């Protein structure tokens, strides 16, 4: 993780967020130092769609969501 470098991060979470260890990652120093995190270009995506959304319909929905996220995101915010 300390060598990761990305302009944008899309991530998913399986199951109940309250019962997950998501905070151990997203609240940690390594996460907060990533370029995408610092510039506000991190998007939590629907696990059911992104991991299980197969076929043309699923692909189309993922592309629509990606386009929306990338065009409405404001750097630093």
N, C-alpha and C positions, 0 to 999 in steps of 0.2 A: 504494500500500500504506500510506503514512503517513496516509491519510485513512480507512482501513477501520475499521469498528466493527461488531462482531457479538458476540452473546452466546454463539454456538456456531459452530464451524468443522468441517466435514466435508471432508476432502481425500483425493485418491487419488494413486497413484504408478504410472506405467506402466513395466513392465520391471523390471530388476534394480536394487534399491535401492542396492547398492554402486556401481553404475555411473552413478547419477543425480546430479543437482546438488541433491538435496533439502536437504542440509545447508547449502547456501548460503542457502537461504530460512529453514529452521526453526532455524538457529543464529544468525541475524542479529538485530541490535538491533530492527529494525522489527517482526519477527515476535514477538519476546519481549515487546514492549510492547503487543501487541493484548490487549484485554479478555478475549477467550475463552481465549487462551493463559495469561494470568496467573491466570485462575480455573479452569484445568484442564479446560476444556470443548472440547477439540480431539480429533477422532477421525479416524484414518486408516481409510479404507474400501476395500473390495475393488474394484479398478478393473474387473475383469471383470464383476462384478455391477452396479455403479453406472453404468458407461458402456456396457455391452453387454447388460445384463439387461433385455430388452424384454418387453413384454406384461404380462398380469395377474400371472403368477407372479413375474417380476422385480420388479414394483412392490410386490407383497406382501412379498417378502423384504427389500426396501429399507426399507419401513415398519416391519417387525419389528425390523430392525437399528437403525433410528433410535430407535424406542421404547425398546429395551433400553439403548442408549447414554444417552439422555436421562433415563431413570429410575434408572440405576445410577451415573451420574457424581456425584462429590461435589465441590462447589465447592472450589477451591484444591488439588485433588488430582489 
